[in-house]
Amino acid sequence: MTDRSRGAIGMAWFANESDYERMRVLLVDGETLTKPFDEWQKDAETMAKRYAKDTRARVVCVYIDPDTFPAWCRARGLVPDRAACNKFADEKAPAVAAQLDVQNDISR
């Protein structure tokens, strides 16, 4: 198994419409999430693919859990906003990528 996780770039991701709607309320700048979930998801997928192609980086989706995200922000002295979502994604990206690598190795 090669360690591709170190160069991974995290993209903040919402698992489903319910989590997306909860995050729109939870985030102090949640009003900037103006699109319905399905449109947001389609745009986010396009952006992730474009970024990966343009930078040749490995982009991984890092799910933001509305139940645990506020505590993560408090522990770091951050305001729960979209910038904090991006910091969360950046911090968790190597672990998410490593887990994906393990899953891929198991399935081979």
Secondary structure, 3 states (H helix, E strand, C coil): CCCCHHHEEEEEECCCHHHHHHHHHHCCCHHHCCCCHHHHHHHHHHHHHHHHHHHCCEEEEEECCCCCHHHHHHHHCCCCCHHHHHHHHHHHHHHHHHHHHHHHHHHC
